[in-house]
Amino acid sequence: MTITMYGITNCDTIKKARVWLQSHDVAYRFHDYRVEGLEADRLDSWSGKVGWEILLNKASTTFRELSDKDKLSLDEKNAKALMLAKPTMIKRPVLDLGDRILVGFKPDVYQQAVGGLK
């Protein structure tokens, strides 16, 4: 099974998650949104697994810079369009395990999900 971590290189949470994976000898591939982009189909798949509300990072600087009108008119379609246009609005990291995804980084959740995959 190939594990893929999605995010942006300079994110502190990404850095913590990468250190955790490396220190636990978990092989993974890193996909940088800014360099490689993100396909609409992949975002749709993630949204189907966890919901767009979980994926949208309302604490991000990019989200906070949106106009009040854009924030108030959020629905699934608008949120997905925003996340595709500005992937920094996607909560990080997204760890794709194939059959499921993990959003965000919590060491205990990573341990439970991937600790035995080495």
Secondary structure by P-SEA (a helix, b strand, c coil): cbbbbbcccccaaaaaaaaaaaaacbbbbbbbcccccccaaaaaaaaaaccccccccccccccccccaaaaaaccaaaaaaaaaacccccccbbbbccccccccccaaaaaacccccc
